[in-house]
Amino acid sequence: MKFSAIWRTPRGGSLTKLAYYSTVQHKVAKVRSFDHSAKVSFQETDGDPLYEISVQEEITARLHFIKFENAYIETCLDFIKDHLVNTETKVIKATGGGAYKFKDLIEKKLKLKVDKEDEMTCLIKGCNFVLKNIPHEAFVYAKHADSEFRFQNTHPDIFPYLLINIGSGVSIVKVESEDKFERIGGSSIGGGTFWGLGALLTKTKRFDELLQLASKGQHTNVDMLVKDIYGGAYGSLGLTGDLIASSFGKSATTDKEFSKEDMAKSLLHMISNDIGQLACLYAKLHNLTRVYFGGFFIRGHPVTMHTITYSINFFTKGEVQALFLRHEGYLGAIGAFLKGAEEDNPNQYSWGENYAGSSGLMSVSPELNPVQRARSGTFDMLEMDRLERQLVNLPLLHDPTSYIPDTVDLTEDALARDYWLYCFEDALDGVVKRAVASQKDQPEAAERAEKFRQKYRHKLQTLRHQPFAYGSLTVRSLLDTREHCLNEFNFPDPYSKIKQKENDMALKYYLKVVKSVEELSWEQRQFALVKGLLAGNVFDWGAKAVSDVLETDPEFGFEQAKQQLQERPWLVDAYSQWIERMKGPPHKCALFFVDNSGIDIILGVFPFIRELLLRGTEVVLASNSGPALNDVTNSELQILTERIAAMDPVIQSAFKEDRLALVQNGSSSPCLDLSRLDKVLATVVRERGTDLVIIEGMGRAIHTNYYAMLSCESLKLAVIKNSWLAERLGGKIFSVVFKYEVPSKSQEQH
């Protein structure tokens, strides 16, 4: 790991946040076609592998954000000193109260000049960055709900919004664009007031202790309620009896000692209600519905988030939601970093949270993680990797603002959560075995695979206790976390050899499959093609039921898979509507999100799209940019298409004339998030007037996008290869989902 530059942002409170940029070297699996040009026909290449696989070193950019307790400021500075390799960096960016407090110490220790940045500018820059780049960054806090944290989907346009920053005082900022924001109001009654008055009332000097007291207190012992004045509710004014009429009102008339807990709770309510009302008035005045709260007063404390939420709900009658941020504590640090990195502007890239290196949403209290803290003084980390391509929405989403990729939120569904966490833990041995087998020639592979096992198991244990650690917990996030952990220990593509073997094998049968369907009548052919597509989808190494069969029965092939399929009527069966549509005019352009390598893509997808091409429909095949399980990647698909084109004149002419296009989707996941796709793909979709989207496979069409609404016709199809999931959907293993959807007229206009 190499650090090119570091900016740090000490804050006035008890924590120092450090942001730095590093380049990380990791292995990537590349495929390269063998030169078969000397061979006369496909038959002569029979027996030769289709392509070679090489593992290469690649360097990518990573952003790191770490919190240190201020007691460990020396450790923090030593950490910077040890890793600061770019001696050209003469200046270090800093913001917040600590930028003044520690200025001399930093300059003396690091021999660098501290360049102080405007705190509010840094805060807004940081806020914009996390809202754009981290899905499930913002959440609503609901204390008494089954799932306390309700994460919001990423909005394609984050502006305008209101940021209420509660530090010592309160700043209310209206943010209209990347660089346009205005402080429209504020208050001197904020976190400092709570801390100061709290210290006077309770003799407790520590902020976290004060909140701890408040969480145990009963404010009604100190506050005067409406019913204390009127004996009940004040109906004509719509005031309920247990509403606070006067904060600390009872302390003036009651001659008794009040407990520290009750006074702290009353104080917390008083300040939260005041801030909540201010926030609502400004939101109403400026017609804003998105209101984010941040600052050291919040810091992820449940009791604070609850009182703010209650206050906002009360004053707006539920019209405005109080939104909090998972990485709120890093906003200033991220902003100061971005200010320093403007020459190589991080905003021109898309970034993704690296689940392997991030500690997730934890309580701010260092006491919760004493082991890690004792070792280094840190207790919270966030890592973000720079993605190779810019990610945008699929232009065909009916309403990008309401699109949710995932079918089930495991944070809210405890039964499903228990099952899938068990399922992923149960599959761990198989993944480790596969990873080692993919690098037989490397003696230390077993040791790395063991480290992967420990890391991923630890992540699963964390998610068992804190399902909300990385936002909404879904099958997709569990799969992505596993891929991130595999990459961290240099297993870029554990299935590369299996994919190569299966691609070689399937190619031998391609012409036979095409010939057999050509001999059928039109009606029979359409059904055979759909059945072939479904049978191909059975070959998924990510499904344990299938991988067990493939491991033990090498004879299990395309015909056997067809026999496993559920007979019609299928579990979800819109085949009759589809066949009626196929009798009509051809689609202009079909976008097909493909799934597995081998039989799936070669014997399932290609014969199907061949029929579309013959009808006069252009086809765009969208495949993964990077490897995940045995999914076909864009570089593998290029080679496969060239080989099939050499055998099949229909594919050859379509490929040559660009009626068949191959585009990468920008993802390295077995699932599919239609709000984070390669910008190039979005352009192609728009330019070609795409009017049919086909999404194939359990990960892409069941775990994600099952309920996705598109503004054009869509086909979602998969074979359910998990008996628990099949039962839940009302079927059995190998049940078929064939969902054909036509948007209503209003959706199309949208």
Secondary structure as UniProt FT lines:
FT   STRAND          2..10
FT   STRAND          15..33
FT   TURN            37..38
FT   HELIX           42..45
FT   TURN            46..47
FT   STRAND          51..69
FT   HELIX           70..72
FT   HELIX           73..83
FT   TURN            87..88
FT   STRAND          91..94
FT   HELIX           98..101
FT   HELIX           103..110
FT   STRAND          113..116
FT   HELIX           119..133
FT   TURN            135..136
FT   STRAND          138..141
FT   TURN            143..144
FT   STRAND          149..151
FT   STRAND          161..166
FT   STRAND          170..175
FT   STRAND          181..187
FT   HELIX           191..202
FT   HELIX           207..216
FT   HELIX           219..221
FT   STRAND          224..225
FT   HELIX           226..230
FT   HELIX           235..237
FT   TURN            241..242
FT   STRAND          244..246
FT   TURN            247..248
FT   HELIX           249..253
FT   HELIX           260..285
FT   TURN            286..287
FT   STRAND          290..294
FT   TURN            296..300
FT   HELIX           302..316
FT   TURN            317..318
FT   STRAND          321..325
FT   TURN            326..327
FT   HELIX           328..330
FT   HELIX           331..340
FT   HELIX           342..344
FT   HELIX           346..348
FT   STRAND          351..353
FT   TURN            355..357
FT   HELIX           366..368
FT   HELIX           370..376
FT   STRAND          378..386
FT   STRAND          391..392
FT   TURN            395..396
FT   TURN            400..402
FT   TURN            410..412
FT   HELIX           414..426
FT   HELIX           428..437
FT   TURN            438..441
FT   TURN            443..444
FT   HELIX           445..465
FT   TURN            467..470
FT   HELIX           475..488
FT   TURN            489..490
FT   TURN            494..495
FT   HELIX           496..507
FT   TURN            508..509
FT   HELIX           510..518
FT   HELIX           522..536
FT   TURN            537..538
FT   TURN            541..542
FT   HELIX           544..552
FT   TURN            554..555
FT   HELIX           558..564
FT   STRAND          572..573
FT   HELIX           575..582
FT   STRAND          589..593
FT   TURN            597..598
FT   HELIX           600..605
FT   HELIX           606..615
FT   STRAND          618..624
FT   TURN            629..630
FT   HELIX           634..647
FT   HELIX           649..656
FT   TURN            657..658
FT   STRAND          660..664
FT   TURN            674..675
FT   STRAND          677..678
FT   HELIX           679..687
FT   TURN            688..689
FT   STRAND          692..696
FT   HELIX           699..703
FT   TURN            706..707
FT   STRAND          713..719
FT   HELIX           723..728
FT   TURN            729..730
FT   TURN            733..734
FT   STRAND          736..741
FT   HELIX           745..749
//
